């Protein structure tokens, strides 16, 4: 008589019938023979997907694990809200009867809390970030200034979905409210012709899609550059991004580009990385405001673009 979310959740003492293993390709989580029953009931896509579903692997959690984690987080948030209401009750002066006095008292408390929040934000934004995890990219961080990377506002010009900038047409400059079923999807890279307008195309890989609407949410779309297409251009930020996310602050003029990550780090032979700029092998050329990019400074999987005058354009 267990509820569905607990049935076949633990098999032979292992959650979802998965055990830790020494296999990096499986993210160190492997199925077991004793966990077959859990594996068969781990995913719940039969009723909504009529075709084969990919990525139902040992290292990806099933719906029961997601539900459990979500409910734990939800209970934690409800607990925090309850505690906040108790504290709020302590802060408000009692004994007031007319509505105006009560409203004024709550406004006083709100102003007090808002001031405390602004003070905390100011302390955080002006505190030195923890950068010990990026020691291998220390030269890049020092040249950019960690405060700029980790504390200042940035604008992300991204093709990845789900994201507000894609669903609401901010990236594509048509600005219309959409959803994961209704947005400008770009062009299938296999069908992409040479852009006649010279604009950097937004593309997707059809192999990244599945034939099930319920799963058409999370995709690694990209901006596509190919040999033979000539010079392609884009504006960052575009006018709609500036309207939606601009803060009216002076710009640092620092540009960081993140290339598409190849599965398991194995890129096809035709892929060209930023190393071709650094080694001056004549394969890849980039300009910013008609000024050539001469160097790249790596920060993990991304790269800062540098010209004759350094990283600031």
Buried (B, 14 or more C-beta within 10 A) or exposed (E): EEEEEEEBBBBEEBBBBBBEBEEEEBEEBBBBEEBBEBBEBBBEBEEEBEEEBEEEBBBBBBBBBEBBEEEEEEEEEEEEEEEEEEEEEEEEEEEEEEEEEEEEBEEEEEEEBEEEEEEEEEEEEEEEEEBEEBEEBEEBBEEBBBEBBBBEEEBBBBBBBEBEBBBBBBBBEEBEEBEBEEBBBBBEBEEBEEBEEEEBBBBBBEEEEBEBEEBBEEBEBBBBEBEEBEEBEEEEBBEBBBEBBEEEEEEBEBBBBBBBEEEEEEBEEEEBBBEBBBEEEEEBEBEBEEEEBBBBBBBEEBBBBBBEEBBEB
